[in-house]
Structure formats: C-alpha cells, structure tokens
Amino acid sequence: MPWLLPRGIAPLHEKALDRFIGALVEKLSDPSVDRNALVREELARLLYGRPYEELLELNPLAAMGLDPEGITFEAEYYAATDQEKFQKVKPLLWFWKVLDLTPIGQSVHSGVAIRRALAPFIFKRVGKNPKFFQNVEFSVGYNLELGDDVVVHRYVLLDDIGGIKIGDRTSLSDYVNVYSHTHHVLASPDVTLKETIIGSGVRITYHATILAGVRIGDDAMVGTGAIVTKDVPPHAIALGIPARPVRYKVRHDCPYCRKGEPHPSDLIPRAPDRKGNPDFPDFLPPGFGTREA
C-alpha cells in the first residue's frame, strides 16, 4: 500500500473551487489587471462576503489589512530587494499569506490547489505539480526556482533574496529554513547574497537549516535539526551541527556513479556572490576581525 492515498471533496465544492481557480488564473494572466485591486476584492468577498468598497466604508482597518497597498513586508525594507520585481509579486504573496489563515487555506485539498495556481505568477521558475502546504514564508518570491514535483511542508522559510534553486522531486519537511544571505559578524548591515542550490530527489527533514551558498547534491538527505554550512555531495546522508556526511546511499542504478560523471546538481551554474548593501562594497574573508575564544 502506498504512503499517500487519494482523497477528494464533495462534487459541489470541487466545482466551486475549480471555478474560482479558473477565474483567478484568467485574471492573473491578463497583464492589464491591477493585482492590488484584484487581491483586495477577492479577500473581501472570501473573508467578509461583501465588496471591498463596502468593507472600506464599514471597517477601514479591516479593509486596510486586505489591501496589499495597506501593508508592508520585511523585504520591502531591504536594500537588496528589486522593488520593481517585488511590487509585482507582493499582492500575490499577501493573497497567499492571508488565505493560509482561512478555512479554505487550511484545507489540504483547496489550499494546495490555490497555491499551485499562484506559484507561476510569483516565482522565477516553477515546474510541474508543486505542492505547498500552509504557512510557508518567502523573502521576495521572485528569486525562487523550482523543478517538477517539489513538496514544501508547513512553516518552511525560503529566504530567496539571494536566489534559491530546487530540483525535481525534492521535499522540504516542516520548519526547514533555507537561506541565501549572510551578515558579517562585525557589521550586520554588511550583507552578502549567496545563491543556494538544492538538487533533485533531495530530502531536507524536520527543523533542518541550510545556510546561504550551500549546494546539496542529488538524492542527498539532511537529517532532523542539522545545520548545513558546507556542500553536501550527491547520495550523502548529512547529520549534525555542523552537518557532515555520515553515510552514502548505495544506488547501483545511478548512471552518473557508474560512469564516474558529475551529477546534474554539480553542474547547475550558481550566481556569483554579491553585496546586498552598496555601502559595503568589499568582500572580507571568513573570520576577518575575530579571534579564537
């Protein structure tokens, strides 16, 4: 018996959900649509059962909380954020975030379906069949690239300000943190953006943390609570703080291992490190300005 079993909802509700998602995708596909207006209107009808203008008159603060132009994200305060790109995706990130707190967002069936519909309009690249559970956080959204059949579980943080690439069939368990920026120990405003790459078929398990600039090879596994500070080779099982390979999966059918060739994850190009704040233009070597305890 497989681990995951098929489940559905009543045909009446399925029909209503399909109609809602179809209309939403059609509107988002139209470049002339004002995404801020679309999101505040949809949220007003979903949460309060009334048009946004009516809610604005009756309860201005409630209306403000539904309008992407009435709220700010942390990323809007970052010097490294491309404001033009972020303002395009901001309404949809807010839509995603607010829906997660509603019954329709908490339901696996409807929540996953709506997030799957929103993903191509937010992320840099999205493969087939992404599956996001509730309360996943992003820093900017527009610097995230996903392969096919990626699964992201509850309360995952994807800090994509410096870029994150995730390969096919990779799974991130609950409370995983993936970073793509670092702060210098002597001056926290000195931020370096480092693209993080996670290969295909990777499992990142509960509460693990992936630090900026790391490359995790195809078919690797990161254990519960591990903190990955260095690259993890393909097929490795990495455990601990800092994480180190303790075993390797034996994959007799791996064509790259048989031929002694690099795995696809080894060949993914990574953007060069870059400064997130123009006031700190020079890169300092690791450990600069510190001494041993």
Steps between C-alpha positions, in 0.01 A plus 500: 500500500639845412565756773270763347140412414271695263242723667241737356220731606128514418433565128308818583802650675745370239302677229501828695874473566579429135291799394676728749851386399420519129373857529800596715755364252321668211517838675864459602592407142371839382790752531252788520345374825585701814619228735454714810136564411446135410641371829316740729171429321542123513598507867207725593256259338666188645541630857209741538259403222475856368669728242818674610356852463218410735743356754718810472207717601385275784837398645802693364761310704368162389508626143856627544613154609368345178655755265862427394549875477407529868764260635878452478725194488842480662662468156380848405747641751800315349744694285553184293134460402417584140200718575360481147497119507376486857209737448379271222492191722415669831121487453514126431730432795247680719212307344690174569580601859148614594333199336721269708319622813152427365309168493548473124876543546526257790330224300765295320287449190403861434809659653748305287293562186484877548872530583583290193301746289677803652856360482574567127402864547737548796812289459780532247444147370248229594493143376203266490287411798648708785347420839512765772340450839389789721707776661805483274696827505703664223721807510434632147358208299634615165843337558369147559536227234323164532522179299219248457309338789661706776332464841531772766340423836368725778688797642796478262703819450639554149722807522546550127638857504834367366341223291392142573487217245321176589506194272237244403327278760664674794319514835542755779349389830328715763694794644794475260693826446686569175707820485670691219650795685751547783595783737861582588575439868650848547235701319151357455409744217785340299291240315626252241256331263589137425290280274402169660452188286309186599514216249239248386358224719628670815335461841545780752345372822337670799648820642816484288671824397682556171735798510562734208714390208481127572455241224317178592554221250240282331337229715663633817325509837540753780407368843266648759636813668817505291666828404663483158796736467688327215410318178343155534599247228243301299350197682647613834310484829613806695438529874601726786607855577677579280362235266744242366445195277483191724382251236434479127201340333602207279337565163610226260269643234654849509640559148727781617663290772554208260671724247684714754336811359380809688138495610266763352497686833878546471456675165231752594654844452498717810489879494812667643480634854399863510452773755147577612588847625699743280649662812712186552663435159800289605487131588679400821645150549327266748607572857639844420508724808443219752720289726464154649319472833 
